[in-house]
Each structure stands twice: as C-alpha cells, then as structure tokens.
Amino acid sequence: MRHSDTDDAAPFEAPSRSQQRRDALAVLELAETLVALPPSRLDALGLPEDVRAEIANVRRITAHVARKRQLAYLAKLMRRHGEEAFAEARAGLNHDRDHQRRETATLHRFEALRERLLSEGDAALTELFAQHPHADRQHLRALIRQARSEREQNKPLHAYRELFRLLRELSSDAD
C-alpha cells in the first residue's frame, strides 16, 4: 500500500499562481478604467493620493508602449495598497454600470412601445391611455400618424423622435 504525501500535508494557504495572475489582471483592468474616467469622477472615488498622482502621470503619456508600461506600474502601486483601499472605487464603478444598464433597458422599453404604437395602432394606444390617462390623446394620435407618414415617405423622422420624447416624458411624469 502506497502512502500519499498529500494526505499528511496541510492545505496551501497562499493563492495559486493562476489566481495571483487573475488578481493582477483585475487590478490592471481597474487601473485602465480609472485612467479613462474624467477627473471630476476620480474625486468622488476616494483614491489614495499617490495613486491619483500616478493616474495623472499616465494620462500625460501618449506613446503606446510607454503608456502600457506606466499602466503596469500604476497597477503595481495599487496592489501595494491592497484591495480594501479600492473597495469604494469598485463599488462606485459597479453602481454606475448598474445604473447605465437600467437606463439602457428603459430606453429599449420606450423604443419597443413606440414601435408597437406605430405597428399596432389603436390597441397599443388604448393600452397606453389606460396607463397614462392624463396623456394628450389628440397630440399622440397626430404624432403617430406623422411618424408613419415620415417613415413611408423616407422623410426625416422628426415626429418619430418627438413621439419617443413624449413617451419618456409620460413615464417620468408617472414616476
């Protein structure tokens, strides 16, 4: 019977080399994101002063290889501070990403509603009036007619855009 060395050995406490590489790449990605942010947004993230100074330094560099090298140095500097120093920045960036996704989903909903109004006509319009009884019926019907006409005649889509704005206003009034 063979005796395995792994049975007696304690489990590894240090992260694997692959995990260390993934962590380093995640910090590098965060560094690239921070460099791309406008200075006003950086102020709100509560970054250490030396990291902010290095971000400003990276922004001044335009040569590709030099910029890449300086970004690597910025990531190294960030790793020295530890993960907890950037928890607030990561949370702020994730919040922005979530907010952007919600905004995009809302815009897609308005676009789908506009298309339904143009294609289905009165059925979709009746549903819209049930949700927003204060809406100007005559103006909405006129916009829908104009938008259809513009689309059929390949004219500039002024009423089409105006219908989108009106739907967005209706939704913001309801909120």
C-alpha positions in Angstrom: 0.0 0.0 0.0 1.4 3.4 -1.0 1.3 6.3 1.3 0.5 9.6 -0.3 2.3 12.8 0.7 -0.8 14.8 0.2 -2.7 13.1 3.0 -0.4 14.5 5.6 0.3 17.9 4.0 -1.6 20.9 5.2 -3.7 22.6 2.5 -2.0 25.5 0.7 -2.7 28.8 2.3 -1.3 31.1 -0.4 -3.3 31.6 -3.6 -2.2 29.7 -6.6 -0.1 31.3 -9.3 -3.0 31.4 -11.6 -5.2 33.1 -9.0 -2.4 35.7 -8.4 -2.3 36.4 -12.2 -6.1 36.8 -12.4 -6.0 39.2 -9.4 -3.1 41.2 -11.0 -5.0 41.4 -14.3 -8.2 42.6 -12.4 -6.1 45.3 -10.8 -4.7 46.3 -14.2 -8.2 46.5 -15.6 -9.3 48.7 -12.7 -6.3 50.9 -13.4 -7.2 51.3 -17.0 -10.8 52.1 -16.0 -9.6 54.7 -13.5 -7.3 56.4 -16.1 -10.3 56.6 -18.5 -12.5 58.4 -16.0 -12.8 62.2 -16.0 -11.0 63.9 -13.1 -14.3 65.0 -11.5 -15.4 61.4 -11.2 -12.0 60.4 -9.7 -12.5 62.9 -6.9 -15.7 61.1 -5.8 -14.0 57.7 -5.6 -11.7 58.4 -2.6 -8.5 57.1 -4.1 -5.1 57.3 -2.3 -3.1 60.4 -3.2 -0.1 58.7 -4.7 -2.5 56.6 -7.0 -4.2 59.8 -8.1 -0.9 61.4 -8.9 0.2 58.3 -10.9 -3.2 58.4 -12.8 -2.4 62.0 -13.8 1.1 60.9 -14.9 -0.3 58.0 -17.1 -2.8 60.5 -18.7 0.1 62.7 -19.9 1.9 59.8 -21.7 0.8 59.3 -25.3 3.3 56.8 -26.6 1.6 53.4 -26.7 4.4 51.3 -25.1 5.3 53.9 -22.6 1.7 54.2 -21.6 1.3 50.5 -21.2 4.4 50.3 -19.0 3.2 53.2 -16.9 -0.2 51.5 -16.5 1.6 48.4 -15.3 3.4 50.5 -12.8 0.1 52.0 -11.7 -1.4 48.6 -11.2 1.7 47.6 -9.1 1.2 50.6 -7.0 -2.4 49.8 -6.5 -1.6 46.2 -5.5 0.7 47.6 -2.8 -2.2 49.5 -1.2 -4.3 46.3 -1.0 -7.8 45.5 -2.1 -9.6 47.4 0.7 -8.2 50.7 -0.5 -10.1 50.4 -3.7 -13.3 48.8 -2.4 -15.1 52.2 -2.5 -13.9 52.8 -6.1 -15.0 49.4 -7.3 -18.4 49.9 -5.6 -18.8 53.3 -7.3 -17.9 51.9 -10.7 -20.3 48.9 -10.3 -23.1 51.2 -9.2 -22.5 53.3 -12.4 -22.5 50.2 -14.6 -25.8 49.0 -13.0 -27.3 52.5 -13.4 -26.3 52.5 -17.1 -27.8 49.1 -17.7 -31.1 50.3 -16.1 -31.1 53.4 -18.3 -30.4 51.3 -21.4 -33.2 48.9 -20.6 -35.6 51.8 -20.0 -34.7 53.3 -23.4 -35.3 49.9 -25.1 -38.7 49.8 -23.5 -39.6 53.2 -24.9 -38.4 52.2 -28.3 -40.4 49.0 -28.2 -43.5 50.9 -27.1 -43.0 53.4 -29.9 -42.8 50.6 -32.5 -45.9 49.0 -31.0 -47.8 52.3 -31.3 -46.7 52.6 -35.0 -47.4 49.0 -35.9 -50.5 48.0 -33.8 -52.2 51.3 -33.7 -55.4 51.7 -31.6 -54.8 48.6 -29.5 -51.4 49.8 -28.2 -52.7 53.4 -27.9 -55.7 52.2 -25.8 -53.3 50.4 -23.5 -51.1 53.5 -23.2 -54.1 55.7 -22.3 -55.1 53.2 -19.6 -51.6 53.5 -18.1 -51.4 57.3 -18.6 -55.0 58.8 -18.5 -53.7 62.4 -18.4 -51.9 62.0 -21.8 -53.0 64.3 -24.6 -54.8 61.9 -26.9 -55.1 64.2 -29.9 -51.5 65.1 -29.9 -50.4 61.5 -29.5 -52.6 60.3 -32.4 -51.3 63.1 -34.6 -47.7 62.2 -33.8 -48.3 58.6 -34.6 -49.8 59.5 -38.0 -46.9 61.8 -38.8 -44.3 59.3 -37.8 -45.9 56.6 -40.0 -46.1 59.1 -42.9 -42.5 60.1 -42.5 -41.3 56.5 -42.4 -43.3 55.6 -45.5 -42.1 58.6 -47.5 -38.5 58.3 -46.3 -38.5 61.8 -44.9 -36.6 62.9 -41.8 -38.0 61.3 -38.7 -39.0 64.4 -36.7 -42.3 63.1 -35.4 -40.7 59.7 -34.8 -38.2 61.3 -32.4 -40.9 63.6 -30.9 -43.0 60.5 -30.1 -40.1 59.0 -28.3 -39.6 62.2 -26.2 -43.3 62.3 -25.4 -43.3 58.7 -24.2 -40.3 59.4 -22.0 -42.0 62.4 -20.5 -45.1 60.5 -19.8 -43.1 57.9 -18.0 -41.2 60.5 -15.9 -44.5 62.2 -15.0 -45.9 58.9 -13.8 -42.9 58.3 -11.6 
